[in-house]
Amino acid sequence: MKRHRIHTVFLLCLLALAASTAPPLAAQPRLELNYFKANTPQYYYYQLYFSAFCGDSVIYDLRKEQLILEERFGLIATTDYSIDRPASPTRNSCYDLALAFDNSNGIDAGDLTLLAQAGGLFVDTMSQSCQRAAILSYADRPTVRTFLSDDRNAMKEAMNAMAPGGDRALYDAINLGIIELITNGQQTLRIILVVTTGGDNASSISKERLIDDALYHGVRIFMVGIGDQFDSTPLREIARESGGKYYRVTTVDELGMLFTTLPGFFQREFDEHRLVRRTKTVDMNNTLIRLRLEACDDSVWVERTFLAQQVTAVDAAPAAQLFTLGQSWPNPVSAHAAALHFRFTLDGGVERQLALRLYDELGREVATVSEQRFAPGTHTVRWRPHALTPGVYFYRLTGGAQMRTGKMTVLP
């Protein structure tokens, strides 16, 4: 029995020695196809944003020779595309960001305090004044606590003033963030960062419309889910389809560490390479992209189909989709005014169905001003604002994949 124990101990020692001298496992190559910007009639290039890794390390010195690109109908010659913006570890880009916090009844006062502290860590890590943020919170409805600015102290005060209670209008909060970014934003890099303790249960806007609006305006949506006691599938879909990411943390305590790394990730423009390819058509429906990466002494293929909602122009006469929207007048307008006027111009030679809707500053639809077909040319819609309460409103003209937004004020 004693001899058996000696042999066992000797065998375990040999196994431990072998494990300690074995070569480490080689890092595996990894690709992520993140975002696809389709052609327009004025720009016959699509843009593919992707990330490349060796294990968990970003590949910054990527060469085009390490890639093989295929589309639905076969291999694309390397002379037909280029990497016009490589990922960079030193990039310090400007951005506009809407930071939205869940203050519904899914979080208690203590955790909400920790949430505000984590938000403070985030804004402290924003290194440039051109990296601006707006602070939002959402329960039964979303609230803009500070508009886009570089005032870090005002952001912290707004986060510390949050109180819990109510349902979770998560989608409405994202919609309000999009409105804030397109109305007051100055940078081409537009980001929404949402922290949530659960799924949406109180919004009036749909997931599909959120994705369409985010793609149209080039807004990337990133989400942080706290805990795993809810179905995160729709939230992951919104993040993925808008070109963002979904993160999960177990508790609010873990959020602080994530929030100290995300500002750098954003200013590096998501550690993405941008591939540009010239094409001969703007019909980008159901575009299949297959990309191969050769790195880490290995290779990997990844593919993804980018769907029709990402198409910028799909009609046979794309010029007919384009329209301009002017400032409403009078502005400001009295709630007792006899009429409020909206003017827009529809270009091209084809009439289109257009909808003009009015939203309050929380992103809730309050009225449909007009919804009908219009001929090409300049039109003025006259509408009486007697049902409006004083405040700030947004008006949005939509037609097909096109959308234009304006802002107005109603006085008592």
C-alpha positions, -999 to +999 in steps of 0.1 A: +000+000+000+028+023+009+047+015-023+015+022-043+012+057-027+049+064-036+043+054-073+012+077-074+030+107-060+059+101-084+035+100-114+018+132-103+052+149-101+061+138-136+027+151-149+032+185-132+068+187-146+055+180-181+028+206-178+053+232-166+077+226-196+050+222-223+049+251-248+019+275-243-010+272-266-006+295-296-030+325-298-057+320-324-067+346-350-101+362-346-122+385-368-153+405-360-173+421-388-189+450-370-204+477-392-213+481-429-219+515-445-236+510-479-231+529-511-251+560-520-257+574-555-231+600-548-205+577-533-199+543-551-179+528-523-190+507-494-172+507-461-167+477-439-155+482-404-139+451-388-116+441-359-087+417-360-072+399-331-045+374-321-061+358-292-074+388-272-047+412-285-058+437-312-038+435-344-029+471-351-002+466-378-025+447-402-015+445-438-039+441-467-020+410-478-032+393-447-068+395-459-089+377-485-123+393-494-152+375-509-188+386-517-218+366-526-206+359-561-170+352-554-135+364-547-127+402-549-093+412-564-071+429-539-068+459-563-105+465-559-104+474-522-081+491-497-077+496-459-080+534-458-081+536-420-062+510-399-068+506-362-044+526-340-035+523-303-027+560-302-058+575-319-076+601-297-107+609-317-134+634-308-169+620-303-204+629-291-219+604-266-253+599-249-249+581-216-282+566-204-287+551-170-315+527-158-332+543-128-363+521-129-376+500-100-351+473-111-324+490-092-323+501-056-310+534-042-277+520-031-269+504-064-280+536-082-254+555-061-227+530-073-240+535-108-235+572-106-200+567-092-191+545-121-204+571-144-181+596-128-152+573-135-163+572-171-164+610-177-131+615-158-115+592-183-127+613-213-094+630-222-104+658-246-129+687-244-142+676-279-153+643-263-187+654-251-215+636-234-252+640-226-266+623-195-299+606-197-319+584-173-350+563-179-377+547-159-414+551-170-400+576-195-365+589-205-352+623-192-323+644-205-304+654-174-277+673-192-275+681-229-243+675-249-214+694-233-178+690-220-188+700-184-178+670-164-189+684-131-224+690-144-225+654-157-216+641-122-242+663-105-269+650-129-260+614-123-259+619-085-294+634-086-310+602-100-337+584-079-351+549-086-387+540-094-410+531-123-409+508-154-381+506-179-386+527-211-352+515-225-360+519-262-375+553-257-342+563-240-322+552-269-345+571-293-341+602-272-303+597-273-304+596-311-324+628-312-300+646-289-270+634-310-284+646-343-298+678-329-269+691-308-240+668-319-209+682-337-188+651-343-192+624-370-185+598-343-218+593-325-222+568-297-250+558-273-239+539-241-268+524-222-267+507-188-297+485-179-308+461-153-333+444-176-352+444-209-376+471-221-411+471-207-425+506-212-415+520-246-436+533-275-409+528-301-400+495-317-367+477-318-367+476-356-373+513-359-344+520-334-321+500-356-332+518-387-328+552-372-294+544-357-281+531-391-295+561-409-278+586-386-246+566-381-251+561-343-234+532-327-252+517-298-233+500-269-252+484-240-242+471-206-265+446-190-262+442-152-269+406-141-282+377-162-317+373-149-333+387-181-335+379-218-307+400-234-313+388-269-331+419-282-306+442-266-277+422-282-294+425-315-298+463-313-261+466-303-249+442-331-270+456-359-261+492-351-224+484-350-220+484-313-214+458-286-232+443-257-214+438-224-226+419-193-214+426-158-226+405-128-230+434-104-229+472-103-196+469-085-180+455-117-192+484-138-165+508-126-137+487-142-155+485-175-162+522-174-125+531-170-116+512-203-145+522-225-136+559-231-102+548-245-119+522-266-143+549-280-115+574-287-096+547-306-127+543-327-134+509-315-101+494-325-115+489-360-099+488-394-120+503-423-120+485-456-132+505-486-144+488-518-155+505-550-186+490-567-207+497-597-241+497-581-260+511-551-281+480-547-266+466-515-295+444-506-285+413-485-248+419-491-228+388-481-193+395-469-167+368-463-134+378-449-103+357-442-076+367-418-041+352-419-023+359-386-008+342-356+006+315-379-030+304-387-061+317-405-098+321-400-129+328-422-158+349-410-189+358-429-219+380-423-249+391-444-258+428-441-295+432-446-318+456-465-324+479-435-288+491-440-294+502-476-291+540-480-309+540-514-330+513-529-355+529-552-352+528-589-350+566-589-329+574-559-329+611-564-366+611-556-358+600-521-339+632-513-356+661-496-347+691-474-366+703-444-365+739-433-371+756-399-407+758-388-421+793-383-428+812-363-402+799-339-407+802-310-444+798-314-473+805-290-495+776-281-524+800-290-511+809-325-535+805-353-510+784-374-476+768-374-459+763-408-435+736-419-417+739-453-398+712-472-386+705-507-389+671-525-363+667-553-365+644-583-394+636-607-414+611-587-440+618-560-435+602-526-454+593-495-441+615-467-449+617-430-444+647-408-446+639-371-440+659-339-422+646-308-417+661-273-382+665-258-385+630-243-388+615-278-425+606-275-447+612-305-474+638-298-489+645-332-490+635-369-489+668-387-492+654-422-491+619-438-498+619-476-482+617-510-464+648-523-453+658-558-418+671-564-413+707-554-416+729-524-445+724-500-457+743-469-478+724-443-500+746-421-509+732-387-525+746-355-505+741-323-533+747-298-529+712-282-492+717-273-480+725-239-450+749-235-416+733-241-391+720-267-403+699-296-388+680-325-404+676-359-394+648-382-400+643-419-397+607-431-400+591-465-386+557-474-351+554-459-348+592-457-354+613-425-348+649-416-353+665-381-359+700-369-363+716-335-388+743-322-400+759-290-436+765-278-442+794-255-471+797-231 
